[in-house]
Amino acid sequence: MFRGVTAINLDAKGRFAIPTRYREELNECCDNQMVVTIAINEKGVGEPGCLWLYPLAQWEELELSISRAPAMNPMVGKLRRFVIGNATEAVMDKQGRLLLSDKLREFAGMDKKMMLVGQLNKFEIWDEAAWTAKENAWMGSSEGDDLAILNTISF
């Protein structure tokens, strides 16, 4: 399970280091094999400034789930095109680094400073400025209707 927010840096070659605390778990669960793709938001469109990073086993579960979804559903088509179509395999090297493709870095507007956000079965990789803006928007949000889901979760 991946949790927490960590500031990370992108080097000149487009690589970033996975924090040490996650490396052993990633080695055990997926032999350092991961998949990076475009993140989508609740509206089913690309989330500016954000990518998803999955351990290979979790990615394969997502692919299977999408493959079983009704092909004629427009949202499934979007998922296949954006999420599956832009997926890139990445293998963590001995220094714990992963390479982000030029296309994914460009899509997410990533330059140097990024945030790695644990999301239980995957990570989100955010451009630092986009993360800060999103976090500020969430903190100022007054969307009361969405809070009903909290009644189904035991804290």
N, CA, C and O atoms as a DFTB+ gen file, in Angstrom:
620 C
 N C O
     1  1       0.844      -1.183       0.000
     2  2       0.000       0.000       0.000
     3  2       0.888       1.243       0.000
     4  3       1.852       1.352       0.757
     5  1       0.528       2.157      -0.863
     6  2       1.329       3.368      -1.005
     7  2       0.551       4.548      -0.447
     8  3      -0.601       4.786      -0.810
     9  1       1.205       5.280       0.441
    10  2       0.565       6.434       1.069
    11  2       1.595       7.531       1.286
    12  3       2.801       7.281       1.304
    13  1       1.103       8.729       1.445
    14  2       1.965       9.864       1.735
    15  2       2.299      10.675       0.496
    16  3       2.098      10.240      -0.638
    17  1       2.821      11.879       0.755
    18  2       3.227      12.805      -0.295
    19  2       4.707      13.087      -0.132
    20  3       5.168      13.415       0.960
    21  1       5.458      12.956      -1.232
    22  2       6.899      13.158      -1.193
    23  2       7.322      14.067      -2.340
    24  3       6.935      13.844      -3.488
    25  1       8.108      15.081      -2.035
    26  2       8.683      15.939      -3.070
    27  2       9.809      15.169      -3.755
    28  3      10.662      14.586      -3.086
    29  1       9.811      15.166      -5.080
    30  2      10.844      14.496      -5.866
    31  2      11.278      15.424      -6.989
    32  3      10.586      16.389      -7.315
    33  1      12.427      15.125      -7.576
    34  2      12.957      15.952      -8.661
    35  2      13.157      15.135      -9.920
    36  3      13.498      13.953      -9.872
    37  1      12.938      15.787     -11.040
    38  2      13.169      15.211     -12.351
    39  2      14.552      15.666     -12.805
    40  3      14.861      16.857     -12.753
    41  1      15.388      14.724     -13.250
    42  2      16.719      15.122     -13.703
    43  2      16.687      15.523     -15.176
    44  3      15.638      15.457     -15.817
    45  1      17.825      15.937     -15.708
    46  2      17.915      16.428     -17.085
    47  2      17.560      15.361     -18.113
    48  3      17.176      15.689     -19.236
    49  1      17.683      14.088     -17.745
    50  2      17.362      12.995     -18.665
    51  2      15.910      12.529     -18.551
    52  3      15.503      11.600     -19.248
    53  1      15.129      13.166     -17.680
    54  2      13.729      12.788     -17.518
    55  2      13.510      11.665     -16.527
    56  3      12.486      10.984     -16.581
    57  1      14.462      11.457     -15.613
    58  2      14.343      10.399     -14.607
    59  2      14.037      11.006     -13.244
    60  3      14.383      12.153     -12.961
    61  1      13.384      10.215     -12.415
    62  2      13.168      10.595     -11.022
    63  2      13.377       9.362     -10.160
    64  3      13.208       8.232     -10.619
    65  1      13.744       9.588      -8.913
    66  2      14.005       8.481      -7.987
    67  2      12.779       8.203      -7.128
    68  3      12.178       9.109      -6.550
    69  1      12.431       6.934      -7.065
    70  2      11.377       6.473      -6.151
    71  2      11.948       6.560      -4.734
    72  3      13.073       6.113      -4.508
    73  1      11.213       7.116      -3.784
    74  2      11.718       7.173      -2.411
    75  2      12.097       5.780      -1.894
    76  3      11.438       4.786      -2.201
    77  1      13.155       5.735      -1.118
    78  2      13.704       4.493      -0.596
    79  2      12.655       3.643       0.115
    80  3      12.669       2.419      -0.010
    81  1      11.754       4.267       0.853
    82  2      10.776       3.510       1.639
    83  2       9.848       2.649       0.795
    84  3       9.221       1.733       1.327
    85  1       9.739       2.917      -0.522
    86  2       8.875       2.124      -1.396
    87  2       9.623       1.081      -2.218
    88  3       9.002       0.179      -2.781
    89  1      10.915       1.187      -2.292
    90  2      11.677       0.359      -3.236
    91  2      11.601      -1.133      -2.958
    92  3      11.442      -1.918      -3.893
    93  1      11.708      -1.543      -1.713
    94  2      11.659      -2.975      -1.393
    95  2      10.292      -3.557      -1.754
    96  3      10.206      -4.631      -2.348
    97  1       9.230      -2.845      -1.392
    98  2       7.879      -3.321      -1.716
    99  2       7.691      -3.436      -3.235
   100  3       7.092      -4.399      -3.715
   101  1       8.198      -2.460      -3.986
   102  2       8.074      -2.506      -5.447
   103  2       8.904      -3.642      -6.042
   104  3       8.496      -4.267      -7.021
   105  1      10.048      -3.902      -5.461
   106  2      10.863      -5.021      -5.928
   107  2      10.132      -6.342      -5.696
   108  3      10.130      -7.218      -6.561
   109  1       9.511      -6.478      -4.523
   110  2       8.805      -7.720      -4.179
   111  2       7.516      -7.904      -4.972
   112  3       7.218      -9.013      -5.416
   113  1       6.753      -6.836      -5.155
   114  2       5.423      -6.982      -5.772
   115  2       5.460      -7.023      -7.293
   116  3       4.579      -7.613      -7.918
   117  1       6.474      -6.402      -7.893
   118  2       6.444      -6.314      -9.360
   119  2       7.830      -6.396     -10.001
   120  3       7.990      -6.078     -11.179
   121  1       8.820      -6.820      -9.232
   122  2      10.175      -6.941      -9.753
   123  2      10.629      -5.640     -10.417
   124  3      11.302      -5.655     -11.448
   125  1      10.249      -4.517      -9.804
   126  2      10.610      -3.166     -10.253
   127  2      10.006      -2.773     -11.595
   128  3      10.428      -1.784     -12.194
   129  1       9.030      -3.528     -12.072
   130  2       8.373      -3.214     -13.339
   131  2       7.107      -2.407     -13.064
   132  3       6.241      -2.813     -12.289
   133  1       7.028      -1.256     -13.723
   134  2       5.914      -0.353     -13.493
   135  2       5.376       0.167     -14.815
   136  3       5.991      -0.020     -15.865
   137  1       4.232       0.817     -14.757
   138  2       3.610       1.422     -15.928
   139  2       3.192       2.840     -15.559
   140  3       2.585       3.067     -14.513
   141  1       3.523       3.793     -16.431
   142  2       3.170       5.203     -16.248
   143  2       2.192       5.583     -17.352
   144  3       2.367       5.200     -18.508
   145  1       1.172       6.333     -16.989
   146  2       0.201       6.783     -17.990
   147  2      -0.421       8.106     -17.575
   148  3      -0.181       8.611     -16.478
   149  1      -1.215       8.649     -18.466
   150  2      -1.943       9.883     -18.213
   151  2      -3.023       9.623     -17.168
   152  3      -3.737       8.622     -17.231
   153  1      -3.129      10.528     -16.219
   154  2      -4.197      10.440     -15.214
   155  2      -5.455      11.078     -15.782
   156  3      -5.390      12.054     -16.529
   157  1      -6.585      10.522     -15.423
   158  2      -7.849      11.158     -15.797
   159  2      -8.569      11.600     -14.533
   160  3      -8.372      11.038     -13.455
   161  1      -9.399      12.608     -14.686
   162  2     -10.130      13.106     -13.524
   163  2     -11.540      12.535     -13.489
   164  3     -11.897      11.684     -14.303
   165  1     -12.327      13.007     -12.550
   166  2     -13.679      12.477     -12.358
   167  2     -14.605      12.725     -13.546
   168  3     -15.671      12.117     -13.638
   169  1     -14.207      13.610     -14.450
   170  2     -15.004      13.879     -15.654
   171  2     -14.554      13.016     -16.832
   172  3     -15.130      13.091     -17.917
   173  1     -13.524      12.197     -16.616
   174  2     -13.055      11.302     -17.666
   175  2     -12.128      11.961     -18.670
   176  3     -11.932      11.445     -19.770
   177  1     -11.560      13.095     -18.298
   178  2     -10.601      13.766     -19.184
   179  2      -9.242      13.826     -18.490
   180  3      -9.142      13.660     -17.275
   181  1      -8.209      14.065     -19.279
   182  2      -6.866      14.130     -18.721
   183  2      -6.762      15.145     -17.600
   184  3      -7.260      16.264     -17.714
   185  1      -6.117      14.753     -16.525
   186  2      -5.916      15.628     -15.366
   187  2      -4.634      16.423     -15.588
   188  3      -3.544      15.858     -15.510
   189  1      -4.740      17.719     -15.861
   190  2      -3.530      18.517     -16.116
   191  2      -2.542      18.420     -14.953
   192  3      -2.924      18.535     -13.788
   193  1      -1.283      18.208     -15.282
   194  2      -0.240      18.178     -14.271
   195  2      -0.094      16.870     -13.534
   196  3       0.646      16.806     -12.553
   197  1      -0.787      15.800     -13.979
   198  2      -0.777      14.554     -13.222
   199  2      -0.619      13.328     -14.111
   200  3      -1.198      13.244     -15.195
   201  1       0.178      12.382     -13.629
   202  2       0.344      11.072     -14.258
   203  2       0.048      10.008     -13.213
   204  3       0.132      10.264     -12.012
   205  1      -0.296       8.817     -13.676
   206  2      -0.465       7.671     -12.782
   207  2       0.705       6.727     -12.968
   208  3       1.172       6.508     -14.086
   209  1       1.175       6.168     -11.857
   210  2       2.273       5.203     -11.852
   211  2       1.797       3.948     -11.124
   212  3       1.517       3.980      -9.925
   213  1       1.709       2.837     -11.868
   214  2       1.212       1.572     -11.333
   215  2       2.310       0.525     -11.256
   216  3       3.114       0.422     -12.183
   217  1       2.372      -0.261     -10.172
   218  2       3.154      -1.492     -10.215
   219  2       2.530      -2.386     -11.291
   220  3       1.316      -2.352     -11.488
   221  1       3.335      -3.176     -11.980
   222  2       2.849      -3.958     -13.116
   223  2       1.626      -4.817     -12.782
   224  3       0.677      -4.853     -13.566
   225  1       1.627      -5.506     -11.641
   226  2       0.496      -6.376     -11.288
   227  2      -0.801      -5.570     -11.151
   228  3      -1.856      -6.013     -11.607
   229  1      -0.726      -4.402     -10.531
   230  2      -1.908      -3.554     -10.387
   231  2      -2.369      -3.037     -11.749
   232  3      -3.568      -2.933     -12.010
   233  1      -1.411      -2.716     -12.607
   234  2      -1.724      -2.256     -13.957
   235  2      -2.468      -3.346     -14.741
   236  3      -3.461      -3.075     -15.416
   237  1      -1.976      -4.560     -14.639
   238  2      -2.609      -5.664     -15.362
   239  2      -4.041      -5.887     -14.896
   240  3      -4.897      -6.252     -15.702
   241  1      -4.321      -5.673     -13.604
   242  2      -5.689      -5.766     -13.097
   243  2      -6.566      -4.674     -13.721
   244  3      -7.712      -4.926     -14.091
   245  1      -6.017      -3.465     -13.832
   246  2      -6.752      -2.367     -14.453
   247  2      -7.039      -2.667     -15.921
   248  3      -8.156      -2.458     -16.396
   249  1      -6.034      -3.157     -16.635
   250  2      -6.234      -3.511     -18.046
   251  2      -7.324      -4.568     -18.202
   252  3      -8.166      -4.465     -19.095
   253  1      -7.313      -5.565     -17.356
   254  2      -8.315      -6.622     -17.415
   255  2      -9.713      -6.049     -17.164
   256  3     -10.671      -6.401     -17.851
   257  1      -9.810      -5.182     -16.191
   258  2     -11.089      -4.555     -15.871
   259  2     -11.600      -3.729     -17.055
   260  3     -12.781      -3.798     -17.398
   261  1     -10.722      -2.958     -17.671
   262  2     -11.112      -2.144     -18.826
   263  2     -11.478      -3.037     -20.009
   264  3     -12.415      -2.735     -20.748
   265  1     -10.741      -4.134     -20.192
   266  2     -11.029      -5.020     -21.321
   267  2     -12.392      -5.695     -21.193
   268  3     -12.987      -6.082     -22.199
   269  1     -12.888      -5.837     -19.976
   270  2     -14.192      -6.473     -19.734
   271  2     -15.356      -5.480     -19.795
   272  3     -16.521      -5.877     -19.813
   273  1     -15.030      -4.195     -19.827
   274  2     -16.075      -3.171     -19.866
   275  2     -16.697      -3.104     -21.262
   276  3     -16.044      -3.462     -22.242
   277  1     -17.948      -2.651     -21.365
   278  2     -18.629      -2.595     -22.669
   279  2     -17.893      -1.687     -23.658
   280  3     -17.744      -0.489     -23.417
   281  1     -17.443      -2.254     -24.748
   282  2     -16.632      -1.539     -25.729
   283  2     -17.356      -0.353     -26.363
   284  3     -16.708       0.608     -26.777
   285  1     -18.662      -0.400     -26.445
   286  2     -19.417       0.672     -27.088
   287  2     -19.699       1.850     -26.153
   288  3     -20.228       2.872     -26.590
   289  1     -19.353       1.717     -24.880
   290  2     -19.539       2.805     -23.926
   291  2     -18.496       3.892     -24.212
   292  3     -17.305       3.584     -24.252
   293  1     -18.904       5.158     -24.412
   294  2     -17.951       6.225     -24.738
   295  2     -16.854       6.414     -23.688
   296  3     -15.714       6.720     -24.038
   297  1     -17.185       6.234     -22.405
   298  2     -16.165       6.393     -21.361
   299  2     -15.113       5.290     -21.458
   300  3     -13.931       5.537     -21.220
   301  1     -15.534       4.086     -21.802
   302  2     -14.578       2.993     -21.978
   303  2     -13.647       3.311     -23.140
   304  3     -12.448       3.044     -23.070
   305  1     -14.195       3.879     -24.202
   306  2     -13.363       4.298     -25.331
   307  2     -12.325       5.324     -24.919
   308  3     -11.169       5.251     -25.336
   309  1     -12.743       6.291     -24.091
   310  2     -11.795       7.293     -23.579
   311  2     -10.700       6.624     -22.750
   312  3      -9.517       6.929     -22.905
   313  1     -11.107       5.710     -21.868
   314  2     -10.127       5.015     -21.028
   315  2      -9.108       4.273     -21.883
   316  3      -7.905       4.338     -21.631
   317  1      -9.599       3.572     -22.886
   318  2      -8.680       2.823     -23.753
   319  2      -7.733       3.763     -24.487
   320  3      -6.533       3.500     -24.568
   321  1      -8.260       4.840     -25.013
   322  2      -7.415       5.758     -25.784
   323  2      -6.418       6.509     -24.903
   324  3      -5.228       6.566     -25.209
   325  1      -6.911       7.078     -23.818
   326  2      -6.039       7.907     -22.988
   327  2      -5.174       7.101     -22.033
   328  3      -3.953       7.256     -22.009
   329  1      -5.803       6.248     -21.253
   330  2      -5.075       5.542     -20.207
   331  2      -4.229       4.402     -20.777
   332  3      -3.032       4.322     -20.500
   333  1      -4.841       3.526     -21.569
   334  2      -4.106       2.396     -22.138
   335  2      -3.203       2.876     -23.275
   336  3      -2.040       2.480     -23.356
   337  1      -3.734       3.719     -24.142
   338  2      -2.979       4.180     -25.303
   339  2      -1.722       4.963     -24.972
   340  3      -0.757       4.937     -25.736
   341  1      -1.722       5.656     -23.847
   342  2      -0.553       6.442     -23.452
   343  2       0.320       5.753     -22.411
   344  3       1.265       6.351     -21.896
   345  1       0.012       4.517     -22.105
   346  2       0.781       3.783     -21.094
   347  2       2.187       3.483     -21.599
   348  3       2.384       3.121     -22.759
   349  1       3.148       3.639     -20.712
   350  2       4.548       3.376     -21.007
   351  2       5.125       2.508     -19.897
   352  3       4.986       2.818     -18.714
   353  1       5.771       1.422     -20.289
   354  2       6.424       0.571     -19.294
   355  2       7.691       1.253     -18.794
   356  3       8.397       1.920     -19.550
   357  1       7.960       1.072     -17.515
   358  2       9.152       1.657     -16.902
   359  2       9.714       0.650     -15.902
   360  3       8.968       0.057     -15.122
   361  1      11.018       0.463     -15.929
   362  2      11.684      -0.446     -14.990
   363  2      12.594       0.392     -14.099
   364  3      13.420       1.164     -14.585
   365  1      12.434       0.229     -12.802
   366  2      13.250       0.952     -11.853
   367  2      14.686       0.427     -11.918
   368  3      14.917      -0.779     -11.823
   369  1      15.647       1.340     -12.081
   370  2      17.046       0.920     -12.166
   371  2      17.628       0.691     -10.769
   372  3      16.915       0.811      -9.772
   373  1      18.913       0.364     -10.695
   374  2      19.556       0.030      -9.412
   375  2      19.589       1.203      -8.441
   376  3      19.705       1.011      -7.231
   377  1      19.488       2.416      -8.973
   378  2      19.454       3.608      -8.118
   379  2      18.016       4.007      -7.764
   380  3      17.795       5.051      -7.151
   381  1      17.038       3.175      -8.151
   382  2      15.645       3.458      -7.830
   383  2      15.008       4.501      -8.733
   384  3      14.004       5.112      -8.366
   385  1      15.592       4.712      -9.923
   386  2      15.082       5.745     -10.835
   387  2      14.187       5.142     -11.918
   388  3      14.368       4.005     -12.351
   389  1      13.217       5.955     -12.333
   390  2      12.340       5.626     -13.453
   391  2      12.434       6.740     -14.478
   392  3      12.616       7.906     -14.126
   393  1      12.310       6.382     -15.738
   394  2      12.344       7.350     -16.828
   395  2      10.921       7.677     -17.262
   396  3      10.120       6.781     -17.525
   397  1      10.616       8.974     -17.333
   398  2       9.333       9.426     -17.867
   399  2       9.541       9.808     -19.322
   400  3      10.478      10.537     -19.646
   401  1       8.678       9.322     -20.198
   402  2       8.814       9.647     -21.620
   403  2       8.589      11.136     -21.854
   404  3       7.922      11.809     -21.068
   405  1       9.159      11.639     -22.952
   406  2       8.973      13.043     -23.314
   407  2       7.488      13.374     -23.435
   408  3       7.038      14.420     -22.966
   409  1       6.727      12.472     -24.071
   410  2       5.301      12.721     -24.287
   411  2       4.552      12.871     -22.966
   412  3       3.747      13.789     -22.811
   413  1       4.808      11.983     -22.020
   414  2       4.113      12.068     -20.737
   415  2       4.541      13.301     -19.950
   416  3       3.711      13.959     -19.324
   417  1       5.836      13.614     -19.980
   418  2       6.314      14.824     -19.288
   419  2       5.669      16.067     -19.888
   420  3       5.266      16.977     -19.163
   421  1       5.573      16.101     -21.206
   422  2       4.964      17.246     -21.885
   423  2       3.480      17.351     -21.546
   424  3       2.989      18.438     -21.243
   425  1       2.763      16.225     -21.594
   426  2       1.341      16.232     -21.264
   427  2       1.111      16.814     -19.875
   428  3       0.228      17.651     -19.688
   429  1       1.895      16.375     -18.911
   430  2       1.699      16.786     -17.518
   431  2       2.401      18.099     -17.183
   432  3       2.287      18.592     -16.061
   433  1       3.124      18.667     -18.142
   434  2       3.808      19.936     -17.890
   435  2       4.870      19.825     -16.819
   436  3       5.076      20.755     -16.039
   437  1       5.546      18.685     -16.781
   438  2       6.541      18.455     -15.735
   439  2       7.905      18.958     -16.168
   440  3       8.376      18.694     -17.274
   441  1       8.517      19.690     -15.256
   442  2       9.818      20.269     -15.539
   443  2      10.861      19.706     -14.583
   444  3      11.654      18.856     -14.988
   445  1      10.887      20.134     -13.370
   446  2      11.897      19.679     -12.412
   447  2      11.265      19.204     -11.102
   448  3      11.504      18.078     -10.666
   449  1      10.477      20.048     -10.490
   450  2       9.915      19.744      -9.172
   451  2       8.573      19.037      -9.319
   452  3       7.668      19.505     -10.010
   453  1       8.479      17.890      -8.642
   454  2       7.274      17.070      -8.713
   455  2       6.899      16.574      -7.319
   456  3       7.673      16.680      -6.367
   457  1       5.687      16.030      -7.234
   458  2       5.204      15.424      -5.999
   459  2       4.763      14.001      -6.321
   460  3       4.048      13.773      -7.296
   461  1       5.191      13.047      -5.502
   462  2       4.769      11.655      -5.622
   463  2       3.741      11.419      -4.518
   464  3       4.042      11.559      -3.333
   465  1       2.513      11.055      -4.930
   466  2       1.411      10.943      -3.987
   467  2       0.928       9.493      -3.957
   468  3       0.442       8.978      -4.964
   469  1       1.062       8.835      -2.804
   470  2       0.592       7.466      -2.653
   471  2      -0.918       7.401      -2.721
   472  3      -1.609       8.211      -2.103
   473  1      -1.443       6.424      -3.481
   474  2      -2.887       6.259      -3.668
   475  2      -3.296       4.805      -3.442
   476  3      -4.108       4.260      -4.189
   477  1      -2.732       4.185      -2.414
   478  2      -2.991       2.800      -2.026
   479  2      -2.382       1.812      -3.019
   480  3      -1.356       1.207      -2.709
   481  1      -2.979       1.624      -4.206
   482  2      -2.474       0.626      -5.158
   483  2      -1.620       1.227      -6.267
   484  3      -1.093       0.495      -7.104
   485  1      -1.477       2.537      -6.284
   486  2      -0.696       3.232      -7.311
   487  2      -0.171       4.537      -6.732
   488  3      -0.443       4.882      -5.582
   489  1       0.586       5.254      -7.556
   490  2       1.034       6.598      -7.202
   491  2       0.467       7.580      -8.211
   492  3       0.190       7.221      -9.355
   493  1       0.300       8.803      -7.786
   494  2       0.109       9.907      -8.705
   495  2       1.415      10.678      -8.722
   496  3       2.044      10.875      -7.682
   497  1       1.816      11.111      -9.898
   498  2       2.994      11.970     -10.043
   499  2       2.465      13.318     -10.510
   500  3       1.888      13.423     -11.592
   501  1       2.659      14.337      -9.703
   502  2       2.152      15.665     -10.000
   503  2       3.287      16.641     -10.259
   504  3       4.327      16.581      -9.602
   505  1       3.091      17.535     -11.209
   506  2       3.934      18.723     -11.298
   507  2       3.688      19.486      -9.990
   508  3       2.541      19.627      -9.566
   509  1       4.744      19.974      -9.356
   510  2       4.588      20.584      -8.032
   511  2       3.606      21.751      -8.031
   512  3       2.792      21.861      -7.114
   513  1       3.662      22.621      -9.035
   514  2       2.755      23.771      -9.082
   515  2       1.307      23.308      -9.273
   516  3       0.395      23.858      -8.656
   517  1       1.093      22.302     -10.122
   518  2      -0.255      21.777     -10.344
   519  2      -0.791      21.149      -9.057
   520  3      -1.963      21.322      -8.724
   521  1       0.077      20.408      -8.321
   522  2      -0.337      19.797      -7.058
   523  2      -0.747      20.864      -6.052
   524  3      -1.783      20.738      -5.400
   525  1       0.050      21.902      -5.925
   526  2      -0.242      22.972      -4.976
   527  2      -1.560      23.649      -5.315
   528  3      -2.368      23.918      -4.425
   529  1      -1.786      23.929      -6.604
   530  2      -3.033      24.559      -7.034
   531  2      -4.228      23.642      -6.748
   532  3      -5.263      24.102      -6.266
   533  1      -4.085      22.354      -7.042
   534  2      -5.172      21.398      -6.817
   535  2      -5.466      21.267      -5.326
   536  3      -6.625      21.248      -4.911
   537  1      -4.412      21.178      -4.529
   538  2      -4.575      21.067      -3.076
   539  2      -5.308      22.299      -2.520
   540  3      -6.201      22.173      -1.682
   541  1      -4.920      23.482      -2.994
   542  2      -5.586      24.711      -2.547
   543  2      -7.047      24.726      -2.972
   544  3      -7.906      25.171      -2.211
   545  1      -7.339      24.249      -4.172
   546  2      -8.724      24.193      -4.647
   547  2      -9.546      23.235      -3.784
   548  3     -10.681      23.543      -3.421
   549  1      -8.974      22.075      -3.457
   550  2      -9.684      21.115      -2.607
   551  2      -9.968      21.699      -1.231
   552  3     -11.054      21.512      -0.683
   553  1      -8.995      22.404      -0.678
   554  2      -9.157      22.971       0.665
   555  2     -10.240      24.044       0.683
   556  3     -10.907      24.225       1.702
   557  1     -10.428      24.758      -0.427
   558  2     -11.422      25.820      -0.490
   559  2     -12.760      25.366      -1.037
   560  3     -13.681      26.173      -1.167
   561  1     -12.885      24.087      -1.360
   562  2     -14.108      23.569      -1.968
   563  2     -15.230      23.462      -0.949
   564  3     -15.003      23.145       0.219
   565  1     -16.444      23.731      -1.415
   566  2     -17.607      23.590      -0.541
   567  2     -18.633      22.667      -1.178
   568  3     -19.835      22.916      -1.088
   569  1     -18.175      21.625      -1.808
   570  2     -19.052      20.675      -2.492
   571  2     -19.646      19.698      -1.477
   572  3     -19.136      18.592      -1.298
   573  1     -20.721      20.112      -0.818
   574  2     -21.340      19.316       0.237
   575  2     -21.941      18.010      -0.231
   576  3     -21.951      17.035       0.521
   577  1     -22.445      17.962      -1.462
   578  2     -23.094      16.744      -1.953
   579  2     -22.144      15.564      -1.990
   580  3     -22.564      14.429      -1.767
   581  1     -20.887      15.804      -2.264
   582  2     -19.924      14.722      -2.368
   583  2     -19.555      14.123      -1.014
   584  3     -18.988      13.032      -0.958
   585  1     -19.861      14.805       0.050
   586  2     -19.487      14.328       1.370
   587  2     -20.315      13.130       1.831
   588  3     -19.938      12.467       2.798
   589  1     -21.420      12.838       1.173
   590  2     -22.266      11.704       1.561
   591  2     -21.497      10.382       1.508
   592  3     -21.802       9.469       2.276
   593  1     -20.525      10.262       0.634
   594  2     -19.738       9.024       0.532
   595  2     -18.984       8.743       1.820
   596  3     -18.701       7.586       2.132
   597  1     -18.653       9.794       2.576
   598  2     -17.912       9.609       3.821
   599  2     -18.693       8.778       4.842
   600  3     -18.095       8.157       5.721
   601  1     -20.008       8.764       4.731
   602  2     -20.826       7.964       5.648
   603  2     -20.621       6.467       5.434
   604  3     -20.992       5.670       6.296
   605  1     -20.042       6.071       4.310
   606  2     -19.842       4.656       4.024
   607  2     -18.450       4.168       4.439
   608  3     -18.136       2.984       4.309
   609  1     -17.622       5.087       4.939
   610  2     -16.245       4.762       5.303
   611  2     -16.076       4.862       6.811
   612  3     -16.499       5.846       7.417
   613  1     -15.464       3.860       7.421
   614  2     -15.177       3.920       8.851
   615  2     -13.821       4.563       9.054
   616  3     -12.808       4.068       8.560
   617  1     -13.805       5.661       9.776
   618  2     -12.540       6.366      10.059
   619  2     -12.022       5.974      11.418
   620  3     -10.972       6.457      11.842
